[in-house]
Amino acid sequence: MVHQNNSIEAAKKAAGHAGAMLVQSGMLIGLGTGSTAAFFIKALGRRCREEGLKIRAIATSQRSADQAREIGIPLEDEQNITMLDLTIDGADEIDPHKNMIKGGGGALFREKLLARSSQEMIVLVDETKLVSSLGAFPVPVEISSFLYRSTLSKLHDQGYSGTLRLNRDSSFYLTDNGNYIVDINIKKPIVDPETHHKKLRDITGVIETGLFFKIAGRVVIGYQDGFAKVET
């Protein structure tokens, strides 16, 4: 098990490093959230220090923002930005059509907002995230904490079952936006993520879903032997 974990970590590191090499000086970059994105941010910071790479960045979470500051990546005031060059982020699952489930790290709303505000979203995944169809990973859905029980009831009425995400101390997990996350188990395979996304978003109280589609550009795949490749 330890060897397998080390191999997956090597795959994530390879994807993160390869993703950092796609960034060019002068770019405004959206920094993703999650374990693979953390490797990317670390590699990007190294390029800034050692190669003199000049970039500006916006983070999708406080966690990623803190990491970027610690290693010297300059962060922009997000209130002044209308368009980014790239957002580079991971995924919990991605299928051959580049449909994705995201939000395992709890930043799905900001991740989607930055991705939709970028000229391209580059996705970083280790090989275990490649699936023939979505659905093994629960779909994170960000909901308003206000009247959340009403929203949970509406989700149930629409045929969706899931659990509110909790912290280790059993308190409700809060996103950086002050909302809750429901991890929904959709009967797999998810062959039409757009239909589920629309059905979920039509429920008042749902902020955003972790179903991403028609948004990914290049996909960087890291393998457990430390190799990475870029697919267009």
TADAGI-V349458 format. One record per pair of residues at least 12 apart in sequence whose ideal C-beta (glycine too) atoms are under 10 Angstrom apart, sorted by the first residue. I is the first residue (numbers start at 1). J is the second residue. D is the distance in Angstrom with one decimal. If there is no record, write none. Layout:
BEGIN
i-><I	I>
j-><J	J>
d-><D	D>
END
This chain:
BEGIN
i-><3	4	4	6	7	7	7	7	7	7	7	8	8	8	8	8	8	8	8	9	9	9	9	9	9	10	10	10	10	10	10	10	11	11	11	11	11	11	11	11	11	11	11	11	11	11	11	12	12	12	12	12	12	12	12	12	12	12	12	12	12	12	12	12	13	13	13	13	13	13	13	13	13	13	13	14	14	14	14	14	14	14	14	14	14	14	14	14	14	14	15	15	15	15	15	15	15	15	15	15	15	15	15	15	15	15	15	15	15	15	16	16	16	16	16	16	16	16	16	16	16	16	16	16	16	16	16	16	17	17	17	17	17	17	17	17	17	17	17	17	18	18	18	18	18	18	18	18	18	18	18	18	19	19	19	19	19	19	19	19	19	19	19	19	19	19	19	19	19	19	19	19	20	20	20	20	20	20	20	20	20	20	20	20	20	20	21	21	21	21	21	21	22	22	22	22	22	22	22	22	22	22	23	23	23	23	23	23	23	23	23	23	23	23	24	24	24	24	24	25	25	25	25	25	25	25	26	26	26	26	26	27	27	27	27	27	27	27	27	27	28	28	28	28	28	28	28	28	28	28	28	28	28	29	29	29	29	29	29	29	29	29	29	29	29	29	29	29	29	29	29	30	30	30	30	30	30	30	30	30	30	30	30	30	30	30	30	30	30	30	30	30	30	31	31	31	31	31	31	31	31	31	31	31	31	31	31	31	31	31	31	32	32	32	32	32	32	32	32	32	32	32	32	32	32	32	32	32	32	32	32	33	33	33	33	33	33	33	33	33	33	33	33	33	33	33	33	33	33	33	33	34	34	34	34	34	34	34	34	34	34	34	34	34	34	34	34	35	35	35	35	36	36	36	36	36	36	36	36	36	36	36	36	37	37	37	37	37	37	37	37	37	37	37	37	37	37	38	38	38	38	38	39	39	39	39	40	40	40	40	40	40	40	41	41	41	41	41	41	41	41	41	41	41	42	42	42	42	42	43	44	44	44	44	44	45	45	45	45	45	45	45	45	46	46	47	48	48	48	48	48	49	49	49	53	54	55	55	55	55	55	56	56	56	56	56	56	56	57	57	57	57	57	57	57	57	58	58	58	58	58	58	58	58	58	58	58	58	59	59	59	59	59	59	59	59	60	60	60	60	60	60	60	60	60	60	60	60	60	61	61	61	61	61	61	61	62	62	62	62	63	63	63	63	64	64	64	64	64	65	65	78	78	78	78	81	81	82	83	83	83	84	84	84	84	84	84	84	84	85	85	85	86	86	86	86	86	86	86	86	86	87	87	87	87	87	87	87	87	87	87	87	87	87	87	87	88	88	88	88	88	88	88	88	88	88	89	89	89	89	89	89	89	89	89	89	89	89	89	89	89	90	90	90	90	90	90	90	90	90	90	91	91	91	91	91	91	91	91	91	91	91	91	91	91	92	92	92	92	92	92	92	92	92	92	92	92	92	92	93	93	93	93	93	93	93	93	93	93	93	93	93	93	94	94	94	94	94	94	94	94	94	94	95	95	95	95	95	95	95	95	95	95	95	96	96	96	96	97	97	97	97	97	97	97	98	98	98	98	98	98	98	98	98	98	98	99	99	99	99	99	99	99	99	99	99	99	99	99	99	100	100	100	100	100	100	100	100	100	100	100	100	100	100	100	100	101	101	101	101	101	101	101	101	101	101	101	101	101	101	101	101	102	102	102	102	102	102	102	102	102	102	103	103	103	103	103	103	103	103	103	103	103	103	103	103	103	104	104	104	104	104	104	104	105	106	106	106	106	106	106	106	106	106	106	107	107	107	107	107	107	107	108	108	108	108	108	108	108	108	108	108	108	108	109	109	109	109	109	109	109	109	109	109	109	110	110	110	110	110	111	111	111	112	112	112	112	112	112	112	113	115	115	115	115	116	116	116	118	118	119	120	120	120	120	121	121	121	121	121	121	122	122	122	122	122	122	123	123	123	123	123	123	123	123	123	124	124	124	124	124	124	125	125	125	125	126	126	126	126	126	126	127	127	127	127	127	127	127	128	128	128	129	129	129	130	130	131	131	131	132	133	133	133	133	133	134	134	134	134	134	134	134	134	134	134	134	135	135	135	135	135	135	135	135	135	136	136	136	136	137	137	137	137	137	137	138	138	138	138	138	138	138	138	138	138	139	139	139	139	139	139	139	139	139	139	139	139	139	139	139	140	140	140	140	140	140	140	140	140	140	140	141	141	141	141	141	141	141	141	141	141	141	141	141	141	141	141	141	141	141	141	141	141	142	142	142	142	142	142	142	142	142	142	142	142	143	143	143	143	143	143	143	143	143	143	143	143	143	144	144	144	144	144	144	144	144	145	145	145	145	145	145	145	145	145	146	146	146	146	147	147	148	148	148	148	148	148	149	149	150	150	150	151	151	151	151	151	151	151	152	152	152	152	152	153	153	154	154	154	154	154	154	155	155	155	155	155	155	155	157	158	158	158	158	158	159	159	159	160	160	160	160	160	160	160	160	160	161	161	161	161	161	162	162	162	162	162	162	163	163	163	163	163	164	164	164	164	165	165	165	165	166	166	175	175	177	177	179	179	179	179	180	180	181	181	182	182	182	183	184	184	184	184	184	186	186	190	192	192	193	193	193	193	193	193	194	194	194	195	196	196	197	197	197	197	197	198	217	218	218	218	219	219>
j-><224	128	224	224	126	127	128	223	224	225	226	35	36	126	127	128	129	222	224	35	36	39	126	222	224	126	222	223	224	225	226	227	36	39	125	126	127	128	129	221	222	223	224	225	226	227	228	34	35	36	37	38	39	40	90	124	125	126	127	128	129	222	224	228	35	36	38	39	40	42	43	126	222	226	228	36	39	124	126	127	220	221	222	223	224	225	226	227	228	229	36	37	39	40	43	90	123	124	125	126	127	129	219	220	221	222	223	228	229	230	32	35	36	37	38	39	40	41	42	43	44	88	90	124	126	220	222	228	39	40	42	43	44	46	47	124	220	222	226	228	39	40	43	122	124	220	221	222	227	228	229	230	32	36	37	39	40	41	43	44	86	88	89	90	122	123	124	218	220	222	228	230	39	40	41	42	43	44	45	46	47	48	53	88	124	220	43	44	47	220	228	230	40	44	86	88	120	122	124	218	220	230	40	43	44	47	48	53	55	57	85	86	88	122	53	54	55	85	86	47	48	51	52	53	54	55	53	54	55	56	85	53	54	55	56	57	84	85	86	119	55	56	57	58	76	81	83	84	85	86	87	118	119	41	44	55	56	57	58	59	68	73	76	84	85	86	87	88	114	118	122	57	58	59	60	64	78	81	84	85	86	87	88	89	110	111	113	114	115	117	118	121	122	44	57	58	59	60	61	64	65	67	68	73	75	86	87	88	89	111	114	59	60	61	64	87	88	89	90	91	102	105	107	110	111	114	115	121	122	123	124	59	60	61	62	63	64	65	67	89	90	102	103	104	105	106	107	108	110	111	176	60	61	63	64	89	90	91	92	102	103	104	105	106	107	111	124	90	104	105	126	88	89	90	91	105	123	124	125	126	129	220	222	59	60	61	63	64	67	88	89	90	91	105	107	111	124	63	64	67	90	105	90	124	126	222	64	88	89	90	122	124	220	57	59	63	64	65	67	68	70	71	73	88	67	68	70	71	73	71	57	68	71	73	88	57	67	68	69	70	71	72	73	71	72	73	68	71	72	73	74	71	72	73	73	74	73	74	76	85	86	73	74	75	76	81	84	85	69	73	74	75	76	84	86	88	75	76	77	78	80	81	84	87	110	114	117	118	73	75	76	78	107	110	114	176	87	89	105	107	108	109	110	111	112	113	114	115	176	105	106	107	110	111	175	176	107	110	175	176	105	106	107	176	89	105	107	110	111	78	176	110	113	114	117	114	117	117	117	118	119	114	115	116	117	118	119	120	121	118	119	120	114	115	118	119	120	121	122	217	218	111	112	113	114	115	116	117	118	119	120	121	122	123	215	217	114	115	118	120	121	122	123	124	218	220	102	105	107	111	112	114	115	118	121	122	123	124	125	212	216	102	104	105	111	123	124	125	126	129	220	103	104	111	123	124	125	129	130	131	137	210	212	216	219	104	105	108	125	129	131	134	136	137	138	139	140	210	212	125	128	129	130	131	133	134	135	136	137	139	190	210	212	123	125	129	130	131	134	212	216	219	221	130	131	132	133	134	135	189	190	191	193	213	130	131	132	133	133	134	191	193	213	214	216	121	123	212	213	214	215	216	217	218	219	231	131	133	134	190	191	192	193	194	211	212	213	214	215	216	115	121	123	125	129	131	134	137	193	210	211	212	213	215	216	219	129	131	134	135	136	137	138	139	140	186	190	193	209	210	211	212	115	123	137	139	140	209	210	211	212	215	137	138	139	140	141	142	165	175	181	183	208	209	210	211	212	137	138	140	165	181	183	210	140	140	142	165	173	174	175	176	179	181	210	140	142	175	176	177	181	210	139	140	141	142	175	181	207	208	209	210	211	212	140	142	175	176	177	179	181	207	208	209	210	142	175	176	177	208	208	210	212	142	208	209	210	211	212	215	208	212	215	216	217	212	214	215	215	217	217	215	216	217	218	212	215	216	217	218	219	216	217	218	219	220	230	212	215	216	217	218	219	220	221	231	218	219	220	221	222	228	219	220	221	222	220	221	222	223	224	228	221	222	223	224	225	227	228	222	223	224	219	221	222	219	221	188	189	190	189	188	189	190	191	193	186	188	189	190	191	192	193	196	211	212	213	185	186	187	188	189	190	191	193	196	185	188	189	190	183	185	186	188	190	210	162	163	165	181	182	183	184	185	186	210	160	162	182	183	184	185	186	190	193	196	197	200	209	210	211	162	165	175	181	182	183	184	208	209	210	211	155	160	162	165	179	180	181	182	183	184	196	197	200	201	203	205	206	207	208	209	210	211	165	175	177	179	180	181	182	206	207	208	209	210	155	164	175	179	180	181	182	200	203	205	206	207	208	177	178	179	180	204	205	206	207	172	174	175	177	178	179	180	205	207	178	179	180	205	204	205	164	172	179	180	182	205	164	205	203	204	205	180	182	203	204	205	206	207	164	180	182	203	205	203	205	200	202	203	204	205	206	182	184	199	200	203	205	206	203	196	199	200	202	203	186	187	199	182	184	185	186	196	199	200	203	206	182	184	185	186	187	181	182	183	184	185	186	181	182	183	184	185	180	181	182	183	180	181	182	183	180	181	207	208	207	208	205	206	207	208	205	207	207	210	200	206	209	210	196	200	209	210	211	200	211	211	211	213	209	210	211	212	213	214	211	213	214	211	209	211	209	210	211	212	213	211	232	230	231	232	231	232>
d-><9.8	9.6	8.3	8.8	9.1	9.7	9.6	9.0	3.8	8.0	9.0	9.2	9.9	5.7	8.5	6.2	9.9	9.0	6.4	8.1	9.7	8.5	8.5	9.7	9.1	8.6	7.7	8.3	5.9	7.5	5.0	9.5	8.6	9.8	8.6	3.6	5.8	7.4	9.3	8.3	4.0	5.4	4.8	8.2	7.6	8.7	8.0	9.1	5.8	4.4	9.2	8.4	5.4	9.1	8.1	7.9	8.5	4.8	9.9	9.5	9.5	5.8	9.7	9.9	9.7	8.4	9.7	4.8	9.4	8.7	8.2	9.0	7.0	7.6	9.0	9.7	8.4	9.5	8.0	9.8	8.7	8.8	3.8	6.6	8.7	8.4	5.1	6.3	4.1	9.4	5.6	9.6	7.2	7.6	9.9	7.9	9.1	4.3	6.3	6.0	9.0	9.4	9.4	5.0	6.5	3.1	8.7	5.3	9.4	9.6	9.8	9.1	5.7	7.3	7.4	2.9	3.8	7.7	7.0	5.3	8.5	8.9	8.7	6.0	9.6	8.4	7.4	8.7	7.0	7.7	8.8	4.6	9.4	8.9	9.6	9.7	9.3	8.4	9.4	7.1	10.0	8.8	8.6	9.7	7.8	4.9	8.7	7.0	9.2	3.9	7.8	6.5	9.1	8.4	8.6	8.4	4.7	9.7	7.5	8.1	9.3	5.1	9.1	9.3	6.0	8.8	4.7	9.0	5.0	9.1	8.4	8.7	8.6	5.6	8.3	8.3	3.7	4.4	8.6	7.6	5.8	9.6	8.9	8.0	9.5	9.8	7.9	9.3	7.8	9.3	9.3	9.2	9.8	10.0	7.5	7.4	9.5	6.2	9.8	7.3	7.6	7.4	9.2	9.4	6.2	7.2	9.4	6.9	6.3	9.5	8.6	6.8	7.4	9.1	8.2	9.6	8.3	8.2	9.0	9.5	9.7	8.9	8.0	5.6	4.7	6.7	9.4	6.4	7.3	8.7	8.2	9.0	8.8	5.3	7.7	8.9	8.2	4.1	6.2	9.6	7.3	4.9	7.2	7.3	6.8	7.0	7.9	4.8	5.2	8.0	9.8	8.7	9.7	9.7	7.5	5.6	7.2	4.7	7.5	9.6	9.6	8.4	9.6	6.8	6.6	5.4	7.3	6.5	9.5	8.7	9.7	7.3	5.5	7.8	6.5	9.5	9.7	9.4	5.1	8.7	6.7	3.1	6.9	7.2	8.9	8.2	9.1	3.8	7.0	7.7	5.7	8.0	9.7	7.8	5.2	6.9	4.5	6.4	8.6	4.8	7.7	8.2	5.9	7.5	8.6	9.9	8.0	7.1	7.9	10.0	8.5	8.5	5.6	8.5	6.8	6.8	5.9	2.7	5.7	9.2	8.9	8.3	7.9	9.6	6.3	8.3	8.8	9.1	9.2	8.8	7.4	7.7	4.9	4.1	9.2	6.2	5.0	9.6	9.7	7.1	7.9	9.1	9.3	9.2	4.3	7.4	4.0	9.0	7.9	6.5	9.3	9.2	8.9	9.1	8.6	7.4	4.4	8.5	8.2	8.4	9.5	6.6	4.1	9.2	7.9	9.0	8.9	7.3	9.1	7.9	9.0	9.8	8.4	3.9	8.5	9.8	9.4	4.8	6.7	6.5	8.4	9.1	7.4	9.5	8.1	9.1	9.5	6.5	9.1	7.3	5.6	5.0	10.0	7.8	9.3	9.2	6.7	8.3	7.5	6.4	9.0	9.4	9.2	8.0	9.8	8.6	9.6	5.8	8.3	8.1	9.2	5.8	8.9	8.6	8.4	9.9	6.2	9.8	5.2	5.8	9.6	7.3	7.0	9.0	7.5	9.8	9.8	6.7	9.9	9.9	8.1	8.3	8.3	6.4	8.2	9.9	8.2	7.1	9.9	8.3	3.4	6.0	5.3	7.8	9.8	9.7	9.8	7.8	6.1	6.0	8.4	7.6	6.3	9.6	9.5	8.8	7.1	7.4	9.9	8.9	9.6	8.7	5.7	7.6	4.8	8.9	9.2	9.4	10.0	5.2	6.7	5.6	6.7	9.0	10.0	9.8	6.7	5.5	8.7	5.1	9.9	6.2	6.7	8.6	9.1	6.4	9.0	9.8	8.8	6.5	9.7	8.7	8.9	8.3	8.8	9.6	7.7	6.8	8.6	4.7	8.9	8.9	4.3	4.7	9.1	8.2	5.6	8.8	8.6	7.0	7.2	4.1	6.5	8.2	8.6	5.7	9.0	9.9	10.0	5.4	7.7	8.7	8.0	8.6	9.4	8.9	7.8	9.5	9.9	9.8	9.2	9.1	9.5	8.7	9.8	9.2	7.5	7.2	6.0	7.3	7.0	6.5	8.9	10.0	5.7	4.2	7.1	9.1	9.5	6.8	5.6	7.6	9.7	9.7	5.8	6.9	5.5	7.5	5.9	8.5	9.4	7.7	9.5	9.4	4.6	4.7	8.8	7.8	4.2	9.1	7.8	4.9	7.4	9.4	9.3	9.5	9.9	9.7	9.1	9.1	7.7	4.6	8.0	6.4	9.4	8.4	7.4	9.4	8.8	5.7	9.7	8.0	6.9	9.8	6.8	7.7	6.6	6.9	9.9	9.4	9.4	7.6	8.6	7.9	9.1	7.0	5.1	6.2	8.6	7.7	9.7	9.6	8.9	9.6	5.4	7.9	5.3	5.7	9.6	10.0	9.4	9.6	7.4	8.0	8.6	4.5	8.6	9.7	8.9	6.6	9.7	9.2	9.3	4.6	8.8	9.2	8.2	7.5	9.9	8.6	9.6	5.9	8.2	4.9	8.9	5.3	7.9	6.8	4.9	9.6	9.1	9.7	9.9	6.3	5.7	5.8	6.3	7.0	8.2	8.7	7.3	6.7	9.1	8.1	5.6	6.6	5.7	5.5	9.5	8.7	8.5	9.5	8.8	9.6	8.3	8.7	7.1	8.8	9.4	9.5	10.0	9.2	7.8	9.2	9.3	9.5	7.4	8.5	7.6	8.1	7.8	4.1	8.4	9.8	6.7	9.3	9.5	8.6	5.9	7.7	9.4	9.3	5.0	8.7	7.4	7.1	4.7	8.5	9.2	8.4	9.9	9.6	6.9	8.9	8.8	9.8	7.5	9.8	8.3	8.2	7.6	4.1	7.3	7.9	6.5	9.6	9.3	8.9	5.5	8.1	8.8	5.0	8.0	5.8	7.7	9.4	8.0	8.2	9.2	5.4	6.5	7.5	9.0	9.1	9.4	9.4	7.5	9.4	5.0	8.3	5.4	9.8	9.3	9.1	7.7	3.1	8.0	7.4	9.5	9.3	7.0	8.4	8.5	8.1	3.3	9.1	9.0	7.1	8.6	6.7	9.8	9.8	8.8	8.0	9.0	7.5	8.6	7.3	6.5	8.7	5.6	7.9	9.8	6.1	9.9	9.6	9.3	7.1	6.7	9.2	9.9	10.0	9.5	5.4	8.3	5.9	8.2	7.8	9.0	5.9	7.4	4.5	9.2	8.4	9.8	5.1	6.8	8.6	6.0	7.6	9.7	5.8	4.3	9.3	9.3	9.7	8.3	6.7	7.4	9.1	9.1	8.7	8.1	9.6	5.9	8.5	8.4	9.4	6.4	7.6	8.2	7.2	5.3	8.2	9.6	9.5	10.0	6.7	9.1	8.9	8.6	9.6	8.8	4.0	7.1	8.4	5.5	5.5	5.6	8.6	9.7	7.9	5.9	4.9	7.6	6.4	8.5	8.8	9.0	4.9	7.8	7.4	4.8	6.9	9.1	9.5	9.7	8.1	4.9	8.4	7.3	8.8	6.8	7.3	5.9	7.1	9.9	7.5	4.7	7.6	7.5	9.3	6.0	6.8	5.2	6.6	9.7	9.8	9.7	9.7	10.0	8.4	9.8	8.4	9.4	9.0	6.9	9.3	8.6	9.8	7.6	6.7	3.3	6.5	6.4	9.8	8.3	7.1	6.6	4.1	8.4	10.0	6.3	9.4	7.8	9.9	9.5	8.6	5.9	7.4	2.5	4.9	4.5	8.9	9.5	9.9	9.8	6.1	8.8	9.6	9.0	9.5	9.9	9.3	10.0	8.8	6.7	8.3	9.5	10.0	9.0	4.0	5.9	5.3	8.0	8.6	8.7	7.9	8.9	7.2	4.7	7.9	5.6	7.8	8.7	7.4	9.1	8.1	6.4	5.2	6.1	9.0	7.5	9.6	5.2	7.5	5.6	7.7	9.1	7.6	3.9	9.3	7.6	8.1	7.2	9.9	10.0	9.2	6.8	4.8	7.7	5.6	9.9	9.7	5.9	9.2	9.0	9.9	6.0	8.1	7.5	5.2	6.7	8.9	9.8	5.9	7.3	5.0	7.4	5.6	8.2	7.5	4.3	4.9	7.7	8.1	8.0	8.7	9.7	6.2	5.3	7.4	5.8	9.6	8.5	5.4	5.6	6.2	9.1	9.4	8.9	5.8	7.6	8.7	5.1	8.0	6.2	7.6	7.4	9.2	9.5	6.4	5.7	5.2	9.6	10.0	9.6	9.1	9.8	7.9	9.1	6.6	7.7	8.5	8.7	5.5	8.7	7.2	9.9	9.7	9.8	8.4	6.4	8.6	8.1	6.6	7.5	3.2	6.6	9.6	7.5	9.2	6.9	10.0	8.5	9.9	9.6	9.9	9.5	4.8	7.3	6.7	8.3	6.7	7.2	9.9	7.6	6.3	8.5	7.7	8.8	10.0	6.3	7.7	8.5	6.5	9.3	9.2	8.8	8.2	5.1	8.4	7.3	8.7	8.4	7.2	8.8	10.0	9.5	7.0	6.1	9.1	9.7	9.3	4.6	5.3	3.6	6.0	8.8	9.7	7.0	5.8	8.6	8.6	5.9	7.3	5.7	8.1	7.1	4.2	7.2	5.7	9.8	9.7	8.5	9.7	7.3	9.3	9.7	9.9	5.6	9.0	9.8	9.3	9.6	8.7	9.6	8.8	9.9	8.8	8.9	7.9	8.6	8.8	10.0	9.6	9.1	7.6	9.9	9.4	8.7	9.8	4.3	7.9	5.1	9.7	7.7	5.8	8.1	9.6	7.4	6.0	5.0	9.2	4.4	8.8	7.3	9.6	7.7	5.6	6.8	5.6	4.8	8.1>
END
